[in-house]
Amino acid sequence: SWRQAMKPHSRTEEKPARAAPEDWLLLVASLPTGDPPARMLILRTLEALGVAMLREGVFILPDEEDKRHAVAHLADYIARNDGSARVFRAASFDPAQQRVLRSLFDRSARYGALVKIVEGLRLGFGVSDPGALSRVLHKQRREYEAISALDFFPSAARERAERSLLSAVSVTGHRPAACGTSARIGGAGACA
């Protein structure tokens, strides 16, 4: 029922480790206005969590246990700093609504920009300073990791970005470690 779908978050309630893909977390908040540093910290935390804004003060993200706890703590922080916040679990009503919500988390443009930079590096292979190319490639690997950490719904764009990085790594002679996605594209990943 809609009442269950909109039930406020309870820390004592036992929930599955990973919710069904149609489940969402909603943070409805009025951010503190009298404390600019606290407000900025809240906004940066929301960005770091990868939330999408539905409208002013209403934020959404896929319902996952680690995100649920982080959002609950953020709601507590908002309340302690003279704001107000409530966390709810919600479900999509139909597949069309689900597609609209998922589209709020589309990272294709960011992956596309990364691919454009990496493919642009190819023009410099054998001509430009290898150290400079390596630094730019390293920066793009970090950017890939940052994007993919908030990519709740991996897509073909993510796979293309990974392939592009793998190809650039192989051409530059960079030797990636032997495990993990990050390692496949020349990063330390879980091997560090």
Sequence and secondary structure as in RCSB ss.txt:
>XXXX:A:sequence
SWRQAMKPHSRTEEKPARAAPEDWLLLVASLPTGDPPARMLILRTLEALGVAMLREGVFILPDEEDKRHAVAHLA
DYIARNDGSARVFRAASFDPAQQRVLRSLFDRSARYGALVKIVEGLRLGFGVSDPGALSRVLHKQRREYEAISAL
DFFPSAARERAERSLLSAVSVTGHRPAACGTSARIGGAGACA
>XXXX:A:secstr
 HHHHT B  TTS   SB  TTEEEEEEEE  SS HHHHHHHHHHHHHHT EEEETTEEEEE BHHHHHHHHHHH
HHHHHTT EEEEEEEE SSHHHHHHHHHTT  HHHHHHHHHHHHHHGGGTTTS HHHHHHHHHHHHHHHHHHHHT
 SS  HHHHHHHHHHHHHHHHHT    SSHHHHHTTS GGG 
